[in-house]
Amino acid sequence: MQRLSVDAVETVPHLMGANSNRRPISRAVEGMDFAMVFFELQPGEAFSGAPHKHLNQEELFYVSEGTATWTLKEGPGTEAETVTIGPNELIHFHEDDIYQQGTNDSDDVVRAISIGSPGARHEWEQALGLVDCPECGAETVHTFRPTDDAEDRRMPAPEHMLIECRDCGNQL
């Protein structure tokens, strides 16, 4: 048994700077086989840095306070759909489901928890994001993967992440 306060978990901002109060609970709990992260999003902040999907992890988001808005897309160049999730509501994404990004578009704080399975340290090579490529000039699928010198290939530090356009090979 391990007892822990969320406030005792170190704040680790998203590697792309999308939020300021992100607490990866599963890093602080010994032996957890799933990912769990507490978020407190200020107006304008996001759960992640870009629309993305995980090819090998499903995600569940529970909003306990405030209203979060998810932008959903089938792929590059497709029409975006938005879904709003309020207090005590959930949104679930199957692995390889749809490109998604949750944001706080309101004037109030959003408090939420995300749960991912398998665990917090899944292979980042399997994360795909939709990013405007400066080389192609269009929204394209980019892979997110650790650089060759990354010490932790499962949860690399931001300076050890490589974002690469699948269409032209441009690296960000």
Secondary structure as UniProt FT lines:
FT   HELIX           6..8
FT   TURN            15..16
FT   STRAND          22..24
FT   HELIX           25..28
FT   TURN            30..31
FT   STRAND          35..41
FT   TURN            43..44
FT   STRAND          52..54
FT   STRAND          58..65
FT   STRAND          68..73
FT   TURN            76..77
FT   STRAND          81..85
FT   TURN            87..88
FT   STRAND          89..93
FT   TURN            95..96
FT   STRAND          99..103
FT   STRAND          110..117
FT   TURN            120..121
FT   HELIX           124..126
FT   STRAND          127..132
FT   TURN            134..136
FT   STRAND          139..146
FT   TURN            148..149
FT   HELIX           158..160
FT   STRAND          161..165
FT   TURN            166..168
//
